[in-house]
Amino acid sequence: MSIKVQVRPNESLDSALRRFKRQCNYAGVFRLAKKAAYYEKPNEKRRREERERVRTIQKASRRRPRS
């Protein structure tokens, strides 16, 4: 996975770095690095994934218009 950001003319380095960090976040680089930082036991992984599923279901139900 390679993320590239070309600095635009008259663009400050700070804003280019901000765009780079945003692209890394969207690509899931930070999530992968955090996940690989330590071993996650299978039951912890199962519990985390279940919490994530519940969270996405709840978020989707809030977005859906009531009919």
PDB file of N, H, CA, C and O in Angstrom:
ATOM      1  N   MET A   1       0.862  -1.163   0.000  1.00  0.00           N
ATOM      2  CA  MET A   1       0.000   0.000   0.000  1.00  0.00           C
ATOM      3  C   MET A   1       0.908   1.225   0.000  1.00  0.00           C
ATOM      4  O   MET A   1       1.728   1.404   0.900  1.00  0.00           O
ATOM      5  N   SER A   2       0.752   2.049  -1.001  1.00  0.00           N
ATOM      6  H   SER A   2       0.086   1.903  -1.732  1.00  0.00           H
ATOM      7  CA  SER A   2       1.566   3.260  -1.016  1.00  0.00           C
ATOM      8  C   SER A   2       0.643   4.455  -1.212  1.00  0.00           C
ATOM      9  O   SER A   2      -0.198   4.480  -2.110  1.00  0.00           O
ATOM     10  N   ILE A   3       0.824   5.423  -0.359  1.00  0.00           N
ATOM     11  H   ILE A   3       1.508   5.403   0.371  1.00  0.00           H
ATOM     12  CA  ILE A   3       0.017   6.636  -0.415  1.00  0.00           C
ATOM     13  C   ILE A   3       0.949   7.773  -0.805  1.00  0.00           C
ATOM     14  O   ILE A   3       1.981   7.995  -0.172  1.00  0.00           O
ATOM     15  N   LYS A   4       0.571   8.482  -1.850  1.00  0.00           N
ATOM     16  H   LYS A   4      -0.267   8.302  -2.364  1.00  0.00           H
ATOM     17  CA  LYS A   4       1.389   9.585  -2.325  1.00  0.00           C
ATOM     18  C   LYS A   4       0.575  10.864  -2.311  1.00  0.00           C
ATOM     19  O   LYS A   4      -0.610  10.877  -2.647  1.00  0.00           O
ATOM     20  N   VAL A   5       1.236  11.936  -1.915  1.00  0.00           N
ATOM     21  H   VAL A   5       2.198  11.926  -1.643  1.00  0.00           H
ATOM     22  CA  VAL A   5       0.607  13.254  -1.917  1.00  0.00           C
ATOM     23  C   VAL A   5       1.560  14.201  -2.615  1.00  0.00           C
ATOM     24  O   VAL A   5       2.694  14.389  -2.173  1.00  0.00           O
ATOM     25  N   GLN A   6       1.110  14.788  -3.687  1.00  0.00           N
ATOM     26  H   GLN A   6       0.189  14.635  -4.046  1.00  0.00           H
ATOM     27  CA  GLN A   6       1.934  15.778  -4.367  1.00  0.00           C
ATOM     28  C   GLN A   6       1.601  17.153  -3.812  1.00  0.00           C
ATOM     29  O   GLN A   6       0.439  17.545  -3.704  1.00  0.00           O
ATOM     30  N   VAL A   7       2.656  17.865  -3.466  1.00  0.00           N
ATOM     31  H   VAL A   7       3.600  17.547  -3.554  1.00  0.00           H
ATOM     32  CA  VAL A   7       2.460  19.208  -2.926  1.00  0.00           C
ATOM     33  C   VAL A   7       2.084  20.130  -4.075  1.00  0.00           C
ATOM     34  O   VAL A   7       2.801  20.234  -5.071  1.00  0.00           O
ATOM     35  N   ARG A   8       0.963  20.788  -3.920  1.00  0.00           N
ATOM     36  H   ARG A   8       0.381  20.704  -3.111  1.00  0.00           H
ATOM     37  CA  ARG A   8       0.468  21.688  -4.960  1.00  0.00           C
ATOM     38  C   ARG A   8       1.259  22.991  -4.947  1.00  0.00           C
ATOM     39  O   ARG A   8       1.877  23.337  -3.940  1.00  0.00           O
ATOM     40  N   PRO A   9       1.241  23.709  -6.061  1.00  0.00           N
ATOM     41  CA  PRO A   9       1.931  25.013  -6.064  1.00  0.00           C
ATOM     42  C   PRO A   9       1.313  25.949  -5.025  1.00  0.00           C
ATOM     43  O   PRO A   9       0.093  26.013  -4.871  1.00  0.00           O
ATOM     44  N   ASN A  10       2.159  26.653  -4.336  1.00  0.00           N
ATOM     45  H   ASN A  10       3.150  26.601  -4.461  1.00  0.00           H
ATOM     46  CA  ASN A  10       1.751  27.616  -3.291  1.00  0.00           C
ATOM     47  C   ASN A  10       1.001  26.952  -2.135  1.00  0.00           C
ATOM     48  O   ASN A  10       0.236  27.616  -1.436  1.00  0.00           O
ATOM     49  N   GLU A  11       1.210  25.651  -1.928  1.00  0.00           N
ATOM     50  H   GLU A  11       1.832  25.112  -2.496  1.00  0.00           H
ATOM     51  CA  GLU A  11       0.562  24.962  -0.807  1.00  0.00           C
ATOM     52  C   GLU A  11       1.574  24.829   0.321  1.00  0.00           C
ATOM     53  O   GLU A  11       2.736  24.499   0.085  1.00  0.00           O
ATOM     54  N   SER A  12       1.138  25.082   1.520  1.00  0.00           N
ATOM     55  H   SER A  12       0.194  25.350   1.711  1.00  0.00           H
ATOM     56  CA  SER A  12       2.050  24.966   2.646  1.00  0.00           C
ATOM     57  C   SER A  12       2.298  23.494   2.965  1.00  0.00           C
ATOM     58  O   SER A  12       1.489  22.625   2.641  1.00  0.00           O
ATOM     59  N   LEU A  13       3.412  23.244   3.594  1.00  0.00           N
ATOM     60  H   LEU A  13       4.069  23.950   3.857  1.00  0.00           H
ATOM     61  CA  LEU A  13       3.771  21.876   3.951  1.00  0.00           C
ATOM     62  C   LEU A  13       2.777  21.314   4.971  1.00  0.00           C
ATOM     63  O   LEU A  13       2.471  20.122   4.957  1.00  0.00           O
ATOM     64  N   ASP A  14       2.282  22.175   5.848  1.00  0.00           N
ATOM     65  H   ASP A  14       2.530  23.144   5.860  1.00  0.00           H
ATOM     66  CA  ASP A  14       1.319  21.727   6.856  1.00  0.00           C
ATOM     67  C   ASP A  14       0.037  21.189   6.225  1.00  0.00           C
ATOM     68  O   ASP A  14      -0.489  20.161   6.652  1.00  0.00           O
ATOM     69  N   SER A  15      -0.460  21.885   5.213  1.00  0.00           N
ATOM     70  H   SER A  15      -0.033  22.721   4.867  1.00  0.00           H
ATOM     71  CA  SER A  15      -1.705  21.416   4.593  1.00  0.00           C
ATOM     72  C   SER A  15      -1.467  20.140   3.793  1.00  0.00           C
ATOM     73  O   SER A  15      -2.346  19.281   3.730  1.00  0.00           O
ATOM     74  N   ALA A  16      -0.289  20.001   3.178  1.00  0.00           N
ATOM     75  H   ALA A  16       0.425  20.699   3.229  1.00  0.00           H
ATOM     76  CA  ALA A  16       0.025  18.758   2.466  1.00  0.00           C
ATOM     77  C   ALA A  16       0.141  17.602   3.447  1.00  0.00           C
ATOM     78  O   ALA A  16      -0.325  16.497   3.167  1.00  0.00           O
ATOM     79  N   LEU A  17       0.757  17.851   4.591  1.00  0.00           N
ATOM     80  H   LEU A  17       1.135  18.749   4.819  1.00  0.00           H
ATOM     81  CA  LEU A  17       0.869  16.815   5.618  1.00  0.00           C
ATOM     82  C   LEU A  17      -0.502  16.437   6.154  1.00  0.00           C
ATOM     83  O   LEU A  17      -0.756  15.267   6.440  1.00  0.00           O
ATOM     84  N   ARG A  18      -1.389  17.416   6.292  1.00  0.00           N
ATOM     85  H   ARG A  18      -1.183  18.367   6.060  1.00  0.00           H
ATOM     86  CA  ARG A  18      -2.752  17.143   6.746  1.00  0.00           C
ATOM     87  C   ARG A  18      -3.494  16.255   5.750  1.00  0.00           C
ATOM     88  O   ARG A  18      -4.213  15.337   6.144  1.00  0.00           O
ATOM     89  N   ARG A  19      -3.314  16.539   4.437  1.00  0.00           N
ATOM     90  H   ARG A  19      -2.730  17.285   4.117  1.00  0.00           H
ATOM     91  CA  ARG A  19      -3.930  15.695   3.412  1.00  0.00           C
ATOM     92  C   ARG A  19      -3.371  14.284   3.453  1.00  0.00           C
ATOM     93  O   ARG A  19      -4.115  13.316   3.292  1.00  0.00           O
ATOM     94  N   PHE A  20      -2.059  14.158   3.670  1.00  0.00           N
ATOM     95  H   PHE A  20      -1.455  14.944   3.801  1.00  0.00           H
ATOM     96  CA  PHE A  20      -1.437  12.843   3.757  1.00  0.00           C
ATOM     97  C   PHE A  20      -2.006  12.043   4.934  1.00  0.00           C
ATOM     98  O   PHE A  20      -2.338  10.868   4.785  1.00  0.00           O
ATOM     99  N   LYS A  21      -2.115  12.672   6.083  1.00  0.00           N
ATOM    100  H   LYS A  21      -1.845  13.627   6.204  1.00  0.00           H
ATOM    101  CA  LYS A  21      -2.663  11.993   7.261  1.00  0.00           C
ATOM    102  C   LYS A  21      -4.109  11.569   7.030  1.00  0.00           C
ATOM    103  O   LYS A  21      -4.517  10.486   7.451  1.00  0.00           O
ATOM    104  N   ARG A  22      -4.881  12.422   6.362  1.00  0.00           N
ATOM    105  H   ARG A  22      -4.549  13.301   6.020  1.00  0.00           H
ATOM    106  CA  ARG A  22      -6.273  12.096   6.073  1.00  0.00           C
ATOM    107  C   ARG A  22      -6.359  10.893   5.145  1.00  0.00           C
ATOM    108  O   ARG A  22      -7.198  10.016   5.350  1.00  0.00           O
ATOM    109  N   GLN A  23      -5.503  10.839   4.126  1.00  0.00           N
ATOM    110  H   GLN A  23      -4.821  11.552   3.959  1.00  0.00           H
ATOM    111  CA  GLN A  23      -5.505   9.702   3.207  1.00  0.00           C
ATOM    112  C   GLN A  23      -5.083   8.424   3.918  1.00  0.00           C
ATOM    113  O   GLN A  23      -5.633   7.354   3.655  1.00  0.00           O
ATOM    114  N   CYS A  24      -4.109   8.531   4.817  1.00  0.00           N
ATOM    115  H   CYS A  24      -3.662   9.400   5.030  1.00  0.00           H
ATOM    116  CA  CYS A  24      -3.695   7.362   5.611  1.00  0.00           C
ATOM    117  C   CYS A  24      -4.855   6.878   6.470  1.00  0.00           C
ATOM    118  O   CYS A  24      -5.073   5.675   6.614  1.00  0.00           O
ATOM    119  N   ASN A  25      -5.586   7.809   7.031  1.00  0.00           N
ATOM    120  H   ASN A  25      -5.409   8.786   6.914  1.00  0.00           H
ATOM    121  CA  ASN A  25      -6.719   7.443   7.876  1.00  0.00           C
ATOM    122  C   ASN A  25      -7.805   6.748   7.062  1.00  0.00           C
ATOM    123  O   ASN A  25      -8.356   5.737   7.498  1.00  0.00           O
ATOM    124  N   TYR A  26      -8.116   7.284   5.883  1.00  0.00           N
ATOM    125  H   TYR A  26      -7.669   8.105   5.529  1.00  0.00           H
ATOM    126  CA  TYR A  26      -9.134   6.675   5.029  1.00  0.00           C
ATOM    127  C   TYR A  26      -8.713   5.291   4.564  1.00  0.00           C
ATOM    128  O   TYR A  26      -9.549   4.395   4.448  1.00  0.00           O
ATOM    129  N   ALA A  27      -7.420   5.107   4.295  1.00  0.00           N
ATOM    130  H   ALA A  27      -6.741   5.835   4.389  1.00  0.00           H
ATOM    131  CA  ALA A  27      -6.919   3.820   3.814  1.00  0.00           C
ATOM    132  C   ALA A  27      -6.818   2.791   4.942  1.00  0.00           C
ATOM    133  O   ALA A  27      -6.661   1.599   4.681  1.00  0.00           O
ATOM    134  N   GLY A  28      -6.906   3.239   6.172  1.00  0.00           N
ATOM    135  H   GLY A  28      -7.034   4.207   6.384  1.00  0.00           H
ATOM    136  CA  GLY A  28      -6.852   2.317   7.297  1.00  0.00           C
ATOM    137  C   GLY A  28      -5.438   1.979   7.742  1.00  0.00           C
ATOM    138  O   GLY A  28      -5.232   0.962   8.403  1.00  0.00           O
ATOM    139  N   VAL A  29      -4.467   2.805   7.396  1.00  0.00           N
ATOM    140  H   VAL A  29      -4.635   3.631   6.859  1.00  0.00           H
ATOM    141  CA  VAL A  29      -3.079   2.542   7.766  1.00  0.00           C
ATOM    142  C   VAL A  29      -2.907   2.568   9.272  1.00  0.00           C
ATOM    143  O   VAL A  29      -2.239   1.700   9.833  1.00  0.00           O
ATOM    144  N   PHE A  30      -3.500   3.551   9.935  1.00  0.00           N
ATOM    145  H   PHE A  30      -4.043   4.256   9.479  1.00  0.00           H
ATOM    146  CA  PHE A  30      -3.356   3.668  11.378  1.00  0.00           C
ATOM    147  C   PHE A  30      -4.004   2.484  12.082  1.00  0.00           C
ATOM    148  O   PHE A  30      -3.474   1.968  13.065  1.00  0.00           O
ATOM    149  N   ARG A  31      -5.144   2.062  11.574  1.00  0.00           N
ATOM    150  H   ARG A  31      -5.574   2.481  10.775  1.00  0.00           H
ATOM    151  CA  ARG A  31      -5.848   0.932  12.168  1.00  0.00           C
ATOM    152  C   ARG A  31      -5.022  -0.348  12.048  1.00  0.00           C
ATOM    153  O   ARG A  31      -4.923  -1.125  12.998  1.00  0.00           O
ATOM    154  N   LEU A  32      -4.428  -0.558  10.863  1.00  0.00           N
ATOM    155  H   LEU A  32      -4.509   0.073  10.092  1.00  0.00           H
ATOM    156  CA  LEU A  32      -3.593  -1.740  10.650  1.00  0.00           C
ATOM    157  C   LEU A  32      -2.360  -1.714  11.544  1.00  0.00           C
ATOM    158  O   LEU A  32      -1.981  -2.742  12.103  1.00  0.00           O
ATOM    159  N   ALA A  33      -1.736  -0.559  11.685  1.00  0.00           N
ATOM    160  H   ALA A  33      -2.044   0.277  11.230  1.00  0.00           H
ATOM    161  CA  ALA A  33      -0.542  -0.448  12.520  1.00  0.00           C
ATOM    162  C   ALA A  33      -0.882  -0.718  13.976  1.00  0.00           C
ATOM    163  O   ALA A  33      -0.126  -1.388  14.679  1.00  0.00           O
ATOM    164  N   LYS A  34      -2.013  -0.202  14.429  1.00  0.00           N
ATOM    165  H   LYS A  34      -2.628   0.343  13.858  1.00  0.00           H
ATOM    166  CA  LYS A  34      -2.417  -0.420  15.815  1.00  0.00           C
ATOM    167  C   LYS A  34      -2.755  -1.893  16.044  1.00  0.00           C
ATOM    168  O   LYS A  34      -2.451  -2.454  17.097  1.00  0.00           O
ATOM    169  N   LYS A  35      -3.386  -2.509  15.048  1.00  0.00           N
ATOM    170  H   LYS A  35      -3.633  -2.054  14.192  1.00  0.00           H
ATOM    171  CA  LYS A  35      -3.760  -3.910  15.168  1.00  0.00           C
ATOM    172  C   LYS A  35      -2.530  -4.813  15.218  1.00  0.00           C
ATOM    173  O   LYS A  35      -2.528  -5.822  15.922  1.00  0.00           O
ATOM    174  N   ALA A  36      -1.490  -4.455  14.479  1.00  0.00           N
ATOM    175  H   ALA A  36      -1.491  -3.635  13.906  1.00  0.00           H
ATOM    176  CA  ALA A  36      -0.281  -5.272  14.430  1.00  0.00           C
ATOM    177  C   ALA A  36       0.664  -4.988  15.595  1.00  0.00           C
ATOM    178  O   ALA A  36       1.673  -5.677  15.746  1.00  0.00           O
ATOM    179  N   ALA A  37       0.362  -4.001  16.409  1.00  0.00           N
ATOM    180  H   ALA A  37      -0.458  -3.442  16.287  1.00  0.00           H
ATOM    181  CA  ALA A  37       1.265  -3.623  17.493  1.00  0.00           C
ATOM    182  C   ALA A  37       1.282  -4.660  18.620  1.00  0.00           C
ATOM    183  O   ALA A  37       2.286  -4.783  19.322  1.00  0.00           O
ATOM    184  N   TYR A  38       0.209  -5.393  18.800  1.00  0.00           N
ATOM    185  H   TYR A  38      -0.606  -5.293  18.229  1.00  0.00           H
ATOM    186  CA  TYR A  38       0.173  -6.387  19.865  1.00  0.00           C
ATOM    187  C   TYR A  38      -0.748  -7.525  19.446  1.00  0.00           C
ATOM    188  O   TYR A  38      -1.583  -7.371  18.554  1.00  0.00           O
ATOM    189  N   TYR A  39      -0.585  -8.660  20.099  1.00  0.00           N
ATOM    190  H   TYR A  39       0.093  -8.785  20.824  1.00  0.00           H
ATOM    191  CA  TYR A  39      -1.397  -9.826  19.788  1.00  0.00           C
ATOM    192  C   TYR A  39      -2.770  -9.676  20.405  1.00  0.00           C
ATOM    193  O   TYR A  39      -2.909  -9.288  21.565  1.00  0.00           O
ATOM    194  N   GLU A  40      -3.779  -9.987  19.614  1.00  0.00           N
ATOM    195  H   GLU A  40      -3.665 -10.302  18.672  1.00  0.00           H
ATOM    196  CA  GLU A  40      -5.155  -9.927  20.096  1.00  0.00           C
ATOM    197  C   GLU A  40      -5.679 -11.349  20.196  1.00  0.00           C
ATOM    198  O   GLU A  40      -5.707 -12.086  19.210  1.00  0.00           O
ATOM    199  N   LYS A  41      -6.088 -11.719  21.382  1.00  0.00           N
ATOM    200  H   LYS A  41      -6.065 -11.121  22.183  1.00  0.00           H
ATOM    201  CA  LYS A  41      -6.578 -13.075  21.572  1.00  0.00           C
ATOM    202  C   LYS A  41      -7.866 -13.279  20.768  1.00  0.00           C
ATOM    203  O   LYS A  41      -8.615 -12.329  20.538  1.00  0.00           O
ATOM    204  N   PRO A  42      -8.118 -14.520  20.343  1.00  0.00           N
ATOM    205  CA  PRO A  42      -9.298 -14.771  19.498  1.00  0.00           C
ATOM    206  C   PRO A  42     -10.605 -14.319  20.129  1.00  0.00           C
ATOM    207  O   PRO A  42     -11.462 -13.770  19.437  1.00  0.00           O
ATOM    208  N   ASN A  43     -10.777 -14.542  21.444  1.00  0.00           N
ATOM    209  H   ASN A  43     -10.080 -14.988  22.006  1.00  0.00           H
ATOM    210  CA  ASN A  43     -12.046 -14.117  22.044  1.00  0.00           C
ATOM    211  C   ASN A  43     -12.142 -12.597  22.116  1.00  0.00           C
ATOM    212  O   ASN A  43     -13.244 -12.055  22.023  1.00  0.00           O
ATOM    213  N   GLU A  44     -11.003 -11.881  22.282  1.00  0.00           N
ATOM    214  H   GLU A  44     -10.109 -12.322  22.358  1.00  0.00           H
ATOM    215  CA  GLU A  44     -11.039 -10.420  22.256  1.00  0.00           C
ATOM    216  C   GLU A  44     -11.396  -9.919  20.858  1.00  0.00           C
ATOM    217  O   GLU A  44     -12.139  -8.949  20.704  1.00  0.00           O
ATOM    218  N   LYS A  45     -10.858 -10.592  19.845  1.00  0.00           N
ATOM    219  H   LYS A  45     -10.254 -11.380  19.970  1.00  0.00           H
ATOM    220  CA  LYS A  45     -11.161 -10.219  18.463  1.00  0.00           C
ATOM    221  C   LYS A  45     -12.643 -10.418  18.172  1.00  0.00           C
ATOM    222  O   LYS A  45     -13.275  -9.564  17.551  1.00  0.00           O
ATOM    223  N   ARG A  46     -13.200 -11.539  18.616  1.00  0.00           N
ATOM    224  H   ARG A  46     -12.686 -12.234  19.121  1.00  0.00           H
ATOM    225  CA  ARG A  46     -14.612 -11.832  18.396  1.00  0.00           C
ATOM    226  C   ARG A  46     -15.495 -10.788  19.090  1.00  0.00           C
ATOM    227  O   ARG A  46     -16.471 -10.313  18.510  1.00  0.00           O
ATOM    228  N   ARG A  47     -15.149 -10.436  20.330  1.00  0.00           N
ATOM    229  H   ARG A  47     -14.357 -10.822  20.802  1.00  0.00           H
ATOM    230  CA  ARG A  47     -15.934  -9.432  21.059  1.00  0.00           C
ATOM    231  C   ARG A  47     -15.848  -8.066  20.394  1.00  0.00           C
ATOM    232  O   ARG A  47     -16.853  -7.360  20.301  1.00  0.00           O
ATOM    233  N   ARG A  48     -14.644  -7.679  19.923  1.00  0.00           N
ATOM    234  H   ARG A  48     -13.829  -8.253  19.998  1.00  0.00           H
ATOM    235  CA  ARG A  48     -14.470  -6.394  19.265  1.00  0.00           C
ATOM    236  C   ARG A  48     -15.278  -6.332  17.974  1.00  0.00           C
ATOM    237  O   ARG A  48     -15.952  -5.339  17.700  1.00  0.00           O
ATOM    238  N   GLU A  49     -15.205  -7.405  17.182  1.00  0.00           N
ATOM    239  H   GLU A  49     -14.658  -8.212  17.405  1.00  0.00           H
ATOM    240  CA  GLU A  49     -15.947  -7.423  15.921  1.00  0.00           C
ATOM    241  C   GLU A  49     -17.452  -7.379  16.165  1.00  0.00           C
ATOM    242  O   GLU A  49     -18.182  -6.741  15.407  1.00  0.00           O
ATOM    243  N   GLU A  50     -17.921  -8.051  17.214  1.00  0.00           N
ATOM    244  H   GLU A  50     -17.327  -8.569  17.829  1.00  0.00           H
ATOM    245  CA  GLU A  50     -19.350  -8.006  17.542  1.00  0.00           C
ATOM    246  C   GLU A  50     -19.764  -6.583  17.927  1.00  0.00           C
ATOM    247  O   GLU A  50     -20.819  -6.109  17.506  1.00  0.00           O
ATOM    248  N   ARG A  51     -18.930  -5.899  18.731  1.00  0.00           N
ATOM    249  H   ARG A  51     -18.073  -6.285  19.073  1.00  0.00           H
ATOM    250  CA  ARG A  51     -19.235  -4.509  19.104  1.00  0.00           C
ATOM    251  C   ARG A  51     -19.272  -3.619  17.865  1.00  0.00           C
ATOM    252  O   ARG A  51     -20.133  -2.747  17.747  1.00  0.00           O
ATOM    253  N   GLU A  52     -18.327  -3.843  16.937  1.00  0.00           N
ATOM    254  H   GLU A  52     -17.628  -4.551  17.033  1.00  0.00           H
ATOM    255  CA  GLU A  52     -18.311  -3.041  15.716  1.00  0.00           C
ATOM    256  C   GLU A  52     -19.556  -3.296  14.872  1.00  0.00           C
ATOM    257  O   GLU A  52     -20.120  -2.361  14.303  1.00  0.00           O
ATOM    258  N   ARG A  53     -19.988  -4.548  14.789  1.00  0.00           N
ATOM    259  H   ARG A  53     -19.530  -5.307  15.251  1.00  0.00           H
ATOM    260  CA  ARG A  53     -21.211  -4.869  14.033  1.00  0.00           C
ATOM    261  C   ARG A  53     -22.415  -4.163  14.636  1.00  0.00           C
ATOM    262  O   ARG A  53     -23.216  -3.569  13.914  1.00  0.00           O
ATOM    263  N   VAL A  54     -22.545  -4.227  15.956  1.00  0.00           N
ATOM    264  H   VAL A  54     -21.894  -4.709  16.543  1.00  0.00           H
ATOM    265  CA  VAL A  54     -23.676  -3.582  16.627  1.00  0.00           C
ATOM    266  C   VAL A  54     -23.638  -2.081  16.385  1.00  0.00           C
ATOM    267  O   VAL A  54     -24.669  -1.458  16.133  1.00  0.00           O
ATOM    268  N   ARG A  55     -22.435  -1.498  16.462  1.00  0.00           N
ATOM    269  H   ARG A  55     -21.597  -2.004  16.667  1.00  0.00           H
ATOM    270  CA  ARG A  55     -22.294  -0.060  16.267  1.00  0.00           C
ATOM    271  C   ARG A  55     -22.696   0.346  14.855  1.00  0.00           C
ATOM    272  O   ARG A  55     -23.373   1.359  14.683  1.00  0.00           O
ATOM    273  N   THR A  56     -22.298  -0.415  13.844  1.00  0.00           N
ATOM    274  H   THR A  56     -21.748  -1.239  13.984  1.00  0.00           H
ATOM    275  CA  THR A  56     -22.665  -0.053  12.475  1.00  0.00           C
ATOM    276  C   THR A  56     -24.152  -0.232  12.228  1.00  0.00           C
ATOM    277  O   THR A  56     -24.757   0.547  11.491  1.00  0.00           O
ATOM    278  N   ILE A  57     -24.749  -1.252  12.838  1.00  0.00           N
ATOM    279  H   ILE A  57     -24.258  -1.885  13.437  1.00  0.00           H
ATOM    280  CA  ILE A  57     -26.194  -1.445  12.695  1.00  0.00           C
ATOM    281  C   ILE A  57     -26.943  -0.285  13.328  1.00  0.00           C
ATOM    282  O   ILE A  57     -27.896   0.230  12.743  1.00  0.00           O
ATOM    283  N   GLN A  58     -26.519   0.136  14.527  1.00  0.00           N
ATOM    284  H   GLN A  58     -25.745  -0.282  15.002  1.00  0.00           H
ATOM    285  CA  GLN A  58     -27.175   1.256  15.190  1.00  0.00           C
ATOM    286  C   GLN A  58     -27.009   2.546  14.394  1.00  0.00           C
ATOM    287  O   GLN A  58     -27.942   3.340  14.282  1.00  0.00           O
ATOM    288  N   LYS A  59     -25.823   2.746  13.848  1.00  0.00           N
ATOM    289  H   LYS A  59     -25.065   2.100  13.939  1.00  0.00           H
ATOM    290  CA  LYS A  59     -25.574   3.949  13.062  1.00  0.00           C
ATOM    291  C   LYS A  59     -26.442   3.963  11.803  1.00  0.00           C
ATOM    292  O   LYS A  59     -26.971   5.006  11.420  1.00  0.00           O
ATOM    293  N   ALA A  60     -26.584   2.806  11.164  1.00  0.00           N
ATOM    294  H   ALA A  60     -26.154   1.958  11.475  1.00  0.00           H
ATOM    295  CA  ALA A  60     -27.405   2.721   9.956  1.00  0.00           C
ATOM    296  C   ALA A  60     -28.874   2.961  10.281  1.00  0.00           C
ATOM    297  O   ALA A  60     -29.594   3.579   9.496  1.00  0.00           O
ATOM    298  N   SER A  61     -29.318   2.475  11.434  1.00  0.00           N
ATOM    299  H   SER A  61     -28.734   1.973  12.071  1.00  0.00           H
ATOM    300  CA  SER A  61     -30.724   2.678  11.792  1.00  0.00           C
ATOM    301  C   SER A  61     -31.010   4.143  12.105  1.00  0.00           C
ATOM    302  O   SER A  61     -32.128   4.609  11.884  1.00  0.00           O
ATOM    303  N   ARG A  62     -30.027   4.876  12.613  1.00  0.00           N
ATOM    304  H   ARG A  62     -29.119   4.498  12.793  1.00  0.00           H
ATOM    305  CA  ARG A  62     -30.217   6.313  12.869  1.00  0.00           C
ATOM    306  C   ARG A  62     -30.283   7.097  11.570  1.00  0.00           C
ATOM    307  O   ARG A  62     -30.999   8.094  11.478  1.00  0.00           O
ATOM    308  N   ARG A  63     -29.538   6.650  10.566  1.00  0.00           N
ATOM    309  H   ARG A  63     -28.956   5.840  10.640  1.00  0.00           H
ATOM    310  CA  ARG A  63     -29.522   7.354   9.278  1.00  0.00           C
ATOM    311  C   ARG A  63     -30.773   7.109   8.470  1.00  0.00           C
ATOM    312  O   ARG A  63     -31.219   7.984   7.727  1.00  0.00           O
ATOM    313  N   ARG A  64     -31.351   5.908   8.611  1.00  0.00           N
ATOM    314  H   ARG A  64     -30.989   5.198   9.214  1.00  0.00           H
ATOM    315  CA  ARG A  64     -32.507   5.533   7.812  1.00  0.00           C
ATOM    316  C   ARG A  64     -33.714   6.386   8.193  1.00  0.00           C
ATOM    317  O   ARG A  64     -34.034   6.507   9.376  1.00  0.00           O
ATOM    318  N   PRO A  65     -34.384   6.978   7.207  1.00  0.00           N
ATOM    319  CA  PRO A  65     -35.568   7.785   7.530  1.00  0.00           C
ATOM    320  C   PRO A  65     -36.712   6.921   8.008  1.00  0.00           C
ATOM    321  O   PRO A  65     -36.910   5.804   7.530  1.00  0.00           O
ATOM    322  N   ARG A  66     -37.438   7.432   8.922  1.00  0.00           N
ATOM    323  H   ARG A  66     -37.278   8.340   9.310  1.00  0.00           H
ATOM    324  CA  ARG A  66     -38.597   6.703   9.481  1.00  0.00           C
ATOM    325  C   ARG A  66     -39.753   6.749   8.494  1.00  0.00           C
ATOM    326  O   ARG A  66     -40.016   7.784   7.881  1.00  0.00           O
ATOM    327  N   SER A  67     -40.445   5.621   8.344  1.00  0.00           N
ATOM    328  H   SER A  67     -40.232   4.780   8.842  1.00  0.00           H
ATOM    329  CA  SER A  67     -41.588   5.630   7.428  1.00  0.00           C
ATOM    330  C   SER A  67     -42.807   5.031   8.073  1.00  0.00           C
ATOM    331  O   SER A  67     -43.864   4.956   7.446  1.00  0.00           O
TER     332      SER A  67
END
